[in-house]
Amino acid sequence: MKSDLILNKEYKTWLANIKLKVRNAQLKAAVRVNSEMLLFYWNLGAEIVAKQARAKWGDGFLSQLSKDLMSEFPDIKGFSLSNIKYIKQWYQFYAGNKSIGQQPVGQIGQQGIAQIAQIPWGHNIAIISKCKKVKEAVFYVQNTLEHNWSRDVLIHQIESGLYKREGKAITNFSLSLPKPHSDLAQQTLKDPYMFDFLTMRKQYDERDLETALVAHVTQFLLELGAGFSFIGRQVPIKVGSQEFFIDLLFYHTKLHSYVVIELKTGTFEPGHAGQLNFYIRAVDKQLRKDGDQPTIGLLLCKTRDKLVAEYALSDIHKPMGVSEYKLTHSLPKKLKSSLPTIQEIEKELGEDLKK
């Protein structure tokens, strides 16, 4: 009986390991199939462009090509006229840019698209539909691979202008942190932060904003970026005989640092930096453990004067940054795309985009 029990435990452990291997194999197969299909799309796009250039064929032949391919391969949903046009557009977006050789995407050809071929086709369409420059597109490709963004998250990041906001906070990291930690910390902070998921009354204070952010902590963490782990709000810190309360406290798993966030619903003032400096020192003394990097502070203000913020941080020795936040439900017109929505794209391409 005892041996049966041991065998049962061993079997369950072994079975769990087999299941994990099967799932990993399925994932690898799906990635490989996606990559092979995108490599085919790349070569097809190249041939379409070459044929049109040499034979002087107009775009009318794309319709005939779509009909012929769909007739021969009725089970493949990627040969609609709409998708054929996207294949051509996708190829031209990267290969048509003379500076692509200097971009992280690599050289033109199979080796050159190894990176962009790793993300799903629907992600690729979203990127080229909403990005105007190869460098920007590559930024979103790399982040999709690094953070495993879903298509909805990817689109949110593009439409919120992450490319232009990442690493733009005013900080003193270059003076207060050693390299390369200072560079990584700088890239972690944005300016401005977009809290377009909040609905606030006309007159609100820091506590209202704090409550709303915690109530929408999932969206808040998404906007903060990968690596942030929420610890608490109004976290008590006792110094001497007095007790103080930190608005929001996080731990960043990549930086291995506590992150103190203070919220200000008005304009940044130099005194705010002194208050945050006090909280950072308290966390360093009371919460920081062996292996933790120095605590980082972030002041989130409704508005800030860049020069005032730079002056205020110049003589602060604790690492901190100052960023604005925006409350908006509608994106600026310059960020809106006149191209089809991702829902319209999915309707054209079929369910295969969901794989």
Stockholm file with secondary structure:
# STOCKHOLM 1.0

chainA/1-355         MKSDLILNKEYKTWLANIKLKVRNAQLKAAVRVNSEMLLFYWNLGAEIVAKQARAKWGDGFLSQLSKDLMSEFPDIKGFSLSNIKYIKQWYQFYAGNKSIGQQPVGQIGQQGIAQIAQIPWGHNIAIISKCKKVKEAVFYVQNTLEHNWSRDVLIHQIESGLYKREGKAITNFSLSLPKPHSDLAQQTLKDPYMFDFLTMRKQYDERDLETALVAHVTQFLLELGAGFSFIGRQVPIKVGSQEFFIDLLFYHTKLHSYVVIELKTGTFEPGHAGQLNFYIRAVDKQLRKDGDQPTIGLLLCKTRDKLVAEYALSDIHKPMGVSEYKLTHSLPKKLKSSLPTIQEIEKELGEDLKK
#=GR chainA/1-355 SS CHHHHHHHHHHHHHHHHHHHHHHHHHHHHHHHHHHHHHHHHHHHHHHHHHHHHHSCCCTHHHHHHHHHHHHHCTTCGGGSHHHHHHHHHHHHHHHTCGGGGGSTTCSSSTTTTTTGGGSCHHHHHHHHHHCCSHHHHHHHHHHHHHHTCCHHHHHHHHHTTHHHHBTCSEECHHHHSCTTHHHHHHHHCBSSEECTTCCCCSSCCHHHHHHHHHHTHHHHHHHHCTTEEEEEEEEEEEETTEEEEEEEEEEETTTTEEEEEEEEEEECCHHHHHHHHHHHHHHHHHTCCTTCCCCEEEEEEEECCHHHHHHHHHTCCSCEEEEEEECCSSCCGGGCCCSCCHHHHHHHHCGGGGC
#=GC SS_cons         CHHHHHHHHHHHHHHHHHHHHHHHHHHHHHHHHHHHHHHHHHHHHHHHHHHHHHSCCCTHHHHHHHHHHHHHCTTCGGGSHHHHHHHHHHHHHHHTCGGGGGSTTCSSSTTTTTTGGGSCHHHHHHHHHHCCSHHHHHHHHHHHHHHTCCHHHHHHHHHTTHHHHBTCSEECHHHHSCTTHHHHHHHHCBSSEECTTCCCCSSCCHHHHHHHHHHTHHHHHHHHCTTEEEEEEEEEEEETTEEEEEEEEEEETTTTEEEEEEEEEEECCHHHHHHHHHHHHHHHHHTCCTTCCCCEEEEEEEECCHHHHHHHHHTCCSCEEEEEEECCSSCCGGGCCCSCCHHHHHHHHCGGGGC
//
